[in-house]
Amino acid sequence: MTMGGSSGGQPAVRSSSPRHAATPMAGLHVFRDRREAGRELAAAVRDRAFPDPVVLGLPRGGVPVAYEVARALAAPLDVVVARKIGAPGNPELAIGAVAEAGVEVLDEMSVRRLMVSHEELEHAIDGARAELRERAARYRRGREPADVTGRTAIVVDDGLATGATARAAVRAVRFRSPGSVVLAVPVGAPDSLAALRDEVDDLVCVQQPKWLRAVGYWYEQFGQTPDAEVVELLRRAGDGGAASDPPPQAPDPPRTRAVDIEIAGLARPLRGDLVVPGDASGIVVFAHGSGSSRHSPRNRHVAETMNRAGLATLLLDLLTPDEELDRRNVFDVGLLARRLTTATRWIAEQPEIAALPVACFGASTGAGAALWAAAEAPAGIRAVVSRGGRPDLAAGRLRQVSAPTLLIVGGRDRIVLELNRRALELLGGPAELVVVPGATHLFEEPGALDAVADLAIRWFARHLAVANAPEH
């Protein structure tokens, strides 16, 4: 059954050496959330006493951080919009970035290594540029960009991993004739920061861990920042709120407990984050896709929404850091499925969650692993939801999947949509396909990820309630 709707050359830029080199702090720590990170970054920026500052946040996650910096400096707040260029077939992997003013930054080595054709590259760039224009219009709502002429433009993000998006943003700001450009982040990879030093006049970084892994690793709460929050923070700053009117504190979500799950034959356990709200009605194990980890902002956003709805969640790394280095493991769906099965057995051994019915939420290749595990251990997984999934990777086992399965696909994700339509006919248990109109593979469009979370919660509420019903 199907539900729901229908489906350039690089510009010349001015470069100069930074006046101050960013240095790592002696004691590394994890930020509670972006607001706390912003306050720590604001203190470091304020100490530099930059003249006549304007703060420019990178949407979406950089804007809550930038808001705190703007408040501390009593400075104007605006956005500088940049978008990564995703690799064909693996949009999570960045091969470059685009930004306003026609800026384009390419990772030529990655383009060559992945053997991206000229046509594929142009298609990926065009898609990034279209999204860039949409986002700039959405956030500014007819307002002109802040005037940075002759002023200190402070470009802020929530962290720096590869640096491609930040590089594009800095170059875009250069076109607006600032007096100087400063890049400020709460946490960053030392090599990436060093590579950007010739692009900016100064760098400010609170923490430089030797092994960054992922920006989300350095935050307790790293859910995706909603577009509505970006617009509201810009509005408050425009109304004078950046100096005196901080946004209201959101209620604290259930706290996350780090867990280790031992796997036979592995020298180190798999790491996970377990959240158990009061009166939980079930537990959802997340199977990440395409090499993503438990720090995936998209899955964390969905998980936090589930927690508020009374579902426990386990975000689990299905591969160790060493295994992640071999890309073949990412597509070894049988291996990932066995790890998921081990996780369900681990849940059954934990007193606080042993009685909860278990469901699985899979994305991309992780969805194939979730369906494989559901086929191999039908008693362990009571329901499955797939987001932009690859059920075809478990094609030989789909008829053995008896767990109710919901397939969610973006309307603009045409290839994956066709794969899911074929899988729908093969699944052995109750199954439905929902198409989110206008959404692409990563569900980055406004409201798309929230629609996924709502659909998943409804599906689990419906089918886990049956699992929880007393026997007569």
C-alpha positions as CSV (number, residue, x, y, z in Angstrom):
1,M,0.0,0.0,0.0
2,T,1.3,3.5,-0.9
3,M,0.4,6.4,1.3
4,G,1.1,10.1,1.1
5,G,1.7,12.5,-1.8
6,S,3.3,12.4,-5.2
7,S,5.5,11.4,-5.6
8,G,33.4,28.1,-12.7
9,G,36.8,28.9,-11.9
10,Q,37.7,30.0,-8.3
11,P,37.5,33.7,-7.8
12,A,40.5,35.7,-6.8
13,V,40.5,36.5,-3.1
14,R,42.6,38.6,-0.8
15,S,44.7,36.5,1.6
16,S,46.8,37.5,4.6
17,S,48.5,35.8,7.5
18,P,46.5,35.7,10.8
19,R,47.5,38.0,13.5
20,H,46.9,35.3,16.1
21,A,47.3,31.5,15.7
22,A,44.5,29.4,17.2
23,T,45.8,27.2,20.0
24,P,44.2,24.2,21.6
25,M,43.1,24.4,25.2
26,A,44.8,22.1,27.7
27,G,41.5,20.5,29.0
28,L,39.2,19.3,26.3
29,H,35.5,19.0,27.1
30,V,32.2,18.3,25.5
31,F,29.8,21.3,25.0
32,R,26.3,20.8,26.4
33,D,24.7,22.4,23.3
34,R,25.3,25.1,20.7
35,R,24.3,27.8,23.1
36,E,26.9,26.8,25.6
37,A,29.5,26.5,22.8
38,G,28.5,30.0,21.6
39,R,29.0,31.5,25.0
40,E,32.5,30.0,25.4
41,L,33.3,31.1,21.8
42,A,31.9,34.6,22.6
43,A,34.3,35.0,25.6
44,A,37.3,34.1,23.4
45,V,36.2,36.5,20.6
46,R,35.5,39.3,23.1
47,D,39.0,39.0,24.5
48,R,40.4,39.8,21.0
49,A,38.6,43.2,21.0
50,F,38.0,43.2,17.2
51,P,37.0,46.7,15.9
52,D,33.5,47.4,14.6
53,P,32.4,43.7,14.3
54,V,29.6,42.1,12.3
55,V,28.8,38.5,13.1
56,L,27.9,36.1,10.2
57,G,26.6,32.6,11.1
58,L,26.6,29.6,8.8
59,P,23.1,28.2,8.7
60,R,21.8,26.2,10.2
61,G,23.9,25.0,13.1
62,G,26.3,27.9,13.2
63,V,23.5,30.5,13.8
64,P,22.7,29.6,17.4
65,V,26.5,29.8,18.1
66,A,26.8,33.1,16.2
67,Y,23.8,34.5,18.1
68,E,25.6,34.2,21.4
69,V,28.7,35.8,19.9
70,A,26.6,38.7,18.6
71,R,25.0,39.2,22.0
72,A,28.3,39.3,23.7
73,L,29.7,41.9,21.3
74,A,26.4,43.8,20.9
75,A,27.0,43.4,17.2
76,P,24.7,42.9,14.2
77,L,23.9,39.3,13.2
78,D,23.4,38.0,9.7
79,V,24.0,34.7,7.8
80,V,26.5,33.8,5.1
81,V,25.0,30.9,3.2
82,A,27.1,28.1,1.9
83,R,26.2,24.6,0.8
84,K,28.4,21.5,0.5
85,I,28.6,19.7,-2.9
86,G,27.7,16.1,-2.3
87,A,29.4,13.3,-4.2
88,P,27.2,11.6,-6.8
89,G,25.6,8.5,-5.2
90,N,26.8,9.5,-1.8
91,P,25.5,13.0,-1.0
92,E,26.7,12.8,2.6
93,L,30.3,12.9,1.3
94,A,31.4,16.5,0.5
95,I,33.5,17.0,-2.6
96,G,33.4,20.8,-2.3
97,A,31.1,23.7,-1.5
98,V,29.4,26.7,-3.0
99,A,28.5,30.0,-1.3
100,E,27.0,33.4,-2.1
101,A,28.6,35.7,-4.6
102,G,29.1,32.7,-7.0
103,V,31.9,31.2,-4.9
104,E,32.8,27.6,-5.7
105,V,35.4,25.4,-3.9
106,L,36.2,21.9,-5.1
107,D,38.2,19.1,-3.6
108,E,40.0,18.2,-6.8
109,M,41.6,15.2,-5.2
110,S,38.2,13.7,-4.1
111,V,36.7,14.5,-7.5
112,R,39.5,12.5,-9.2
113,R,39.6,9.7,-6.7
114,L,35.8,9.2,-7.0
115,M,36.1,9.5,-10.8
116,V,33.2,12.0,-10.9
117,S,32.4,12.9,-14.5
118,H,32.0,16.4,-15.8
119,E,28.3,16.0,-16.2
120,E,27.9,14.5,-12.7
121,L,29.9,17.3,-11.2
122,E,27.9,20.0,-12.9
123,H,24.6,18.4,-11.8
124,A,25.8,18.3,-8.2
125,I,27.0,21.9,-8.3
126,D,23.7,23.0,-9.9
127,G,21.8,21.3,-7.1
128,A,23.9,22.9,-4.4
129,R,23.4,26.3,-6.0
130,A,19.7,25.9,-6.2
131,E,19.5,25.0,-2.5
132,L,21.8,27.9,-1.7
133,R,19.4,30.4,-3.4
134,E,16.4,28.9,-1.6
135,R,18.0,29.1,1.8
136,A,19.3,32.6,1.4
137,A,15.8,33.8,0.5
138,R,14.2,31.8,3.3
139,Y,16.5,33.2,6.0
140,R,16.7,36.8,4.9
141,R,13.1,37.2,3.8
142,G,13.7,40.2,1.5
143,R,16.3,41.8,3.7
144,E,19.6,43.0,2.2
145,P,22.7,41.3,3.5
146,A,24.4,43.1,6.4
147,D,26.9,45.8,5.3
148,V,30.4,44.6,6.2
149,T,32.3,47.2,4.2
150,G,35.4,48.2,6.2
151,R,34.3,46.3,9.3
152,T,35.4,43.1,11.0
153,A,33.4,40.2,9.6
154,I,33.3,37.4,12.1
155,V,32.3,34.1,10.3
156,V,30.9,31.6,12.8
157,D,30.1,27.9,12.6
158,D,29.4,25.2,15.2
159,G,32.6,23.4,14.3
160,L,35.1,22.8,11.6
161,A,35.8,19.3,10.1
162,T,37.0,19.4,6.5
163,G,36.7,23.1,6.2
164,A,35.3,23.2,2.6
165,T,32.1,25.0,3.6
166,A,33.9,27.5,5.8
167,R,36.4,28.2,3.0
168,A,33.6,29.0,0.6
169,A,31.8,31.2,3.2
170,V,35.0,33.2,3.9
171,R,35.6,33.7,0.2
172,A,32.0,34.9,-0.3
173,V,32.5,37.4,2.6
174,R,35.7,38.7,1.0
175,F,33.6,39.9,-2.0
176,R,31.8,42.3,0.3
177,S,34.9,44.4,1.1
178,P,35.3,43.9,4.8
179,G,38.1,45.5,6.7
180,S,39.1,42.0,7.9
181,V,37.7,38.5,8.1
182,V,37.8,36.3,11.2
183,L,36.8,32.7,11.4
184,A,35.5,31.6,14.8
185,V,34.4,28.1,15.8
186,P,34.0,26.3,19.2
187,V,35.9,23.2,18.0
188,G,37.9,22.4,14.9
189,A,40.3,19.9,13.4
190,P,43.9,21.3,13.7
191,D,44.8,20.4,10.1
192,S,41.7,22.0,8.7
193,L,42.3,25.2,10.7
194,A,45.9,25.3,9.5
195,A,44.7,25.0,5.9
196,L,42.4,28.0,6.3
197,R,44.9,30.4,7.9
198,D,45.9,32.0,4.6
199,E,42.2,32.6,3.8
200,V,41.5,34.8,6.9
201,D,43.0,37.6,8.9
202,D,42.4,35.8,12.2
203,L,41.3,32.5,13.7
204,V,39.5,31.9,17.0
205,C,38.9,28.3,18.1
206,V,38.1,27.2,21.7
207,Q,39.2,23.6,21.3
208,Q,41.4,21.7,18.8
209,P,41.2,18.0,19.7
210,K,43.9,16.0,18.0
211,W,41.3,13.5,16.8
212,L,38.1,15.4,15.9
213,R,36.2,12.4,14.5
214,A,33.0,14.5,13.9
215,V,31.8,17.9,15.1
216,G,28.8,16.2,16.8
217,Y,31.1,14.1,19.0
218,W,31.9,17.4,21.0
219,Y,28.3,18.1,21.8
220,E,25.9,16.4,24.2
221,Q,23.0,17.7,22.2
222,F,23.6,18.1,18.5
223,G,20.2,17.8,16.9
224,Q,19.5,19.5,13.6
225,T,18.8,23.2,14.0
226,P,15.3,23.9,12.5
227,D,14.9,26.6,9.9
228,A,12.3,28.3,12.2
229,E,15.0,28.7,14.9
230,V,17.4,30.4,12.4
231,V,14.7,32.8,11.3
232,E,13.7,33.6,14.9
233,L,17.2,34.3,16.0
234,L,17.8,36.6,13.1
235,R,14.6,38.3,13.9
236,R,15.5,38.8,17.5
237,A,18.9,40.2,16.6
238,G,17.3,42.5,14.1
239,D,14.9,43.7,16.8
240,G,17.8,44.6,19.1
241,G,17.5,41.3,20.9
242,A,21.1,40.2,20.2
243,A,22.3,42.6,22.9
244,S,19.7,41.9,25.6
245,D,17.1,39.3,24.7
246,P,18.3,35.7,24.6
247,P,16.0,33.0,23.3
248,P,14.0,31.1,25.9
249,Q,15.7,27.9,27.2
250,A,14.2,24.8,25.8
251,P,13.3,22.2,28.4
252,D,16.1,19.7,29.0
253,P,15.6,16.5,27.0
254,P,16.2,13.1,28.7
255,R,19.9,12.7,29.4
256,T,22.0,10.4,27.3
257,R,23.9,7.5,28.8
258,A,27.0,6.2,26.9
259,V,27.0,2.4,26.5
260,D,29.5,-0.2,25.3
261,I,28.3,-3.3,23.5
262,E,30.8,-6.1,23.3
263,I,31.1,-8.0,20.0
264,A,32.7,-11.4,19.8
265,G,36.0,-11.1,18.0
266,L,36.4,-7.4,18.3
267,A,39.1,-5.8,20.5
268,R,37.0,-2.8,21.4
269,P,33.2,-2.6,22.0
270,L,30.7,-0.7,19.9
271,R,29.8,2.7,21.3
272,G,26.3,3.9,21.7
273,D,24.1,6.6,23.2
274,L,21.0,5.3,25.1
275,V,18.1,7.6,26.1
276,V,15.2,6.3,28.1
277,P,12.4,8.7,28.9
278,G,10.0,8.0,31.7
279,D,7.2,5.6,30.9
280,A,8.9,4.6,27.6
281,S,6.6,2.5,25.4
282,G,9.4,0.9,23.3
283,I,13.0,1.3,22.2
284,V,14.2,2.2,18.7
285,V,17.7,1.2,17.6
286,F,19.1,3.4,14.9
287,A,21.0,1.8,12.0
288,H,23.0,4.6,10.3
289,G,23.9,4.5,6.6
290,S,26.7,5.3,4.2
291,G,29.3,5.3,6.9
292,S,27.5,7.7,9.2
293,S,27.9,7.4,12.9
294,R,25.7,7.8,16.0
295,H,26.6,11.5,15.8
296,S,24.6,12.0,12.6
297,P,22.6,15.2,13.2
298,R,19.7,14.0,11.1
299,N,19.2,10.8,13.2
300,R,19.8,12.7,16.4
301,H,17.0,15.1,15.5
302,V,14.7,12.2,14.8
303,A,15.7,10.5,18.0
304,E,15.2,13.5,20.2
305,T,11.7,13.9,18.7
306,M,11.0,10.2,19.5
307,N,12.2,10.8,23.1
308,R,9.7,13.6,23.5
309,A,7.0,11.2,22.3
310,G,8.0,8.6,24.9
311,L,10.2,6.3,22.9
312,A,13.6,5.2,24.2
313,T,16.4,5.3,21.6
314,L,19.8,3.7,21.1
315,L,22.1,5.4,18.6
316,L,24.8,2.9,17.9
317,D,28.0,2.9,15.9
318,L,27.8,-0.4,14.0
319,L,31.5,-0.2,13.1
320,T,34.6,0.6,15.1
321,P,36.8,3.5,14.0
322,D,39.3,1.1,12.5
323,E,36.6,-0.7,10.5
324,E,35.2,2.6,9.2
325,L,38.5,3.2,7.4
326,D,37.7,0.3,5.0
327,R,34.7,1.5,2.9
328,R,33.8,-2.1,2.0
329,N,32.5,-2.5,5.6
330,V,30.0,0.3,5.1
331,F,28.2,-1.8,2.4
332,D,28.6,-5.2,4.2
333,V,24.9,-5.4,5.1
334,G,25.2,-8.8,6.6
335,L,27.9,-7.7,9.0
336,L,25.9,-4.6,10.0
337,A,22.8,-6.8,10.5
338,R,24.6,-9.2,12.8
339,R,25.7,-6.2,14.9
340,L,22.1,-5.0,15.1
341,T,21.0,-8.5,16.2
342,T,23.7,-8.4,19.0
343,A,22.3,-5.0,20.1
344,T,18.8,-6.4,20.4
345,R,20.2,-9.2,22.6
346,W,22.1,-6.6,24.7
347,I,18.9,-4.7,25.2
348,A,17.2,-7.9,26.5
349,E,19.9,-8.1,29.2
350,Q,19.5,-4.6,30.5
351,P,17.0,-4.4,33.4
352,E,15.7,-0.9,32.7
353,I,14.8,-1.6,29.1
354,A,14.5,-5.4,28.8
355,A,10.7,-5.4,28.9
356,L,10.5,-2.8,26.1
357,P,9.5,-3.9,22.6
358,V,12.4,-3.2,20.1
359,A,12.0,-1.4,16.8
360,C,14.6,-0.3,14.2
361,F,15.0,2.9,12.3
362,G,17.4,2.6,9.3
363,A,18.8,5.2,6.9
364,S,20.4,4.5,3.5
365,T,22.5,1.3,3.8
366,G,21.4,1.0,7.5
367,A,17.8,0.3,6.3
368,G,19.1,-2.7,4.4
369,A,20.8,-3.9,7.6
370,A,17.7,-3.3,9.7
371,L,15.6,-5.4,7.3
372,W,18.2,-8.1,7.1
373,A,18.3,-8.3,10.9
374,A,14.5,-8.3,11.1
375,A,14.5,-11.3,8.7
376,E,17.2,-13.2,10.7
377,A,15.7,-12.5,14.2
378,P,12.0,-11.9,13.8
379,A,11.3,-12.1,17.5
380,G,13.9,-9.4,18.3
381,I,12.6,-6.5,16.1
382,R,8.9,-5.7,16.2
383,A,8.7,-2.9,13.6
384,V,11.0,-1.2,11.1
385,V,11.1,2.3,9.6
386,S,13.4,3.1,6.6
387,R,14.3,6.7,5.8
388,G,15.7,7.1,2.2
389,G,16.7,3.4,2.6
390,R,18.3,0.8,0.4
391,P,16.0,-2.2,1.0
392,D,17.4,-3.7,-2.2
393,L,20.6,-4.5,-0.3
394,A,18.6,-7.1,1.7
395,A,16.6,-8.2,-1.4
396,G,17.1,-11.9,-0.8
397,R,15.6,-11.7,2.7
398,L,12.7,-9.3,2.3
399,R,10.1,-12.1,2.0
400,Q,11.3,-13.3,5.5
401,V,10.6,-9.9,7.1
402,S,7.4,-10.3,9.1
403,A,7.8,-7.1,11.1
404,P,5.6,-4.2,10.0
405,T,7.7,-2.0,7.8
406,L,7.3,1.6,6.8
407,L,9.4,2.9,3.8
408,I,9.8,6.7,3.7
409,V,11.3,8.2,0.6
410,G,11.7,11.8,-0.7
411,G,9.7,12.6,-3.8
412,R,12.8,14.0,-5.5
413,D,14.9,10.9,-4.7
414,R,13.8,9.1,-7.8
415,I,16.3,6.2,-8.0
416,V,15.8,5.3,-4.3
417,L,12.0,5.7,-4.7
418,E,12.0,3.1,-7.5
419,L,14.1,0.7,-5.4
420,N,11.6,1.1,-2.5
421,R,8.6,0.5,-4.8
422,R,10.1,-2.8,-5.9
423,A,11.0,-3.7,-2.3
424,L,7.4,-3.0,-1.1
425,E,6.2,-5.9,-3.3
426,L,8.7,-8.3,-1.8
427,L,8.2,-7.6,1.9
428,G,6.6,-10.6,3.7
429,G,4.8,-8.7,6.5
430,P,2.6,-5.6,6.6
431,A,4.3,-2.8,4.7
432,E,3.6,0.7,3.5
433,L,5.4,3.3,1.4
434,V,5.2,7.0,2.1
435,V,6.5,9.6,-0.3
436,V,7.4,13.0,1.2
437,P,6.7,15.4,-1.6
438,G,9.6,17.7,-2.6
439,A,12.1,16.0,-0.4
440,T,15.5,14.8,-1.6
441,H,17.6,12.0,-0.3
442,L,18.8,13.7,2.9
443,F,15.4,15.3,3.7
444,E,17.1,18.7,4.2
445,E,14.1,20.6,2.9
446,P,12.0,22.7,5.4
447,G,9.8,20.4,7.5
448,A,10.9,17.2,5.7
449,L,12.8,15.6,8.5
450,D,10.1,16.6,11.0
451,A,7.6,14.8,8.7
452,V,9.9,11.7,8.8
453,A,10.0,11.8,12.6
454,D,6.2,12.2,12.8
455,L,5.6,9.3,10.4
456,A,8.0,7.0,12.3
457,I,6.5,7.9,15.7
458,R,3.0,7.1,14.5
459,W,4.2,3.8,13.0
460,F,5.9,2.7,16.1
461,A,3.1,3.8,18.3
462,R,0.7,1.7,16.3
463,H,2.8,-1.4,16.1
464,L,4.7,-1.4,19.4
465,A,1.4,-0.8,21.2
466,V,0.3,-4.2,19.8
467,A,3.6,-5.7,21.1
468,N,2.9,-4.2,24.5
469,A,-0.6,-5.4,24.7
470,P,-1.2,-8.1,27.4
471,E,-1.9,-11.6,26.3
472,H,-5.3,-13.1,26.9
